[in-house]
Amino acid sequence: MQRIIKDRQVVDDRWHLLPKDATLESVPNSDDVIIPLALWLEHGPALRGRDGGLGV
């Protein structure tokens, strides 16, 4: 896991950047993920129901 500086402290970066060819099935339900815009546009309603954080 990578480390980042947040609020002046070094912490684990919990966010995972998914590749541009990611599929809906490859998105973990509980992890914090950053997904490609194309995946969001195609599957936005399904992705809103995830337990983890979501960024586009």
Buried (B, 14 or more C-beta within 10 A) or exposed (E): EEEEEEEEEEEEEEBBEBEEEBEEEEBEEEBBBEBBEEBBEEBEEEBEEBEBEBEE
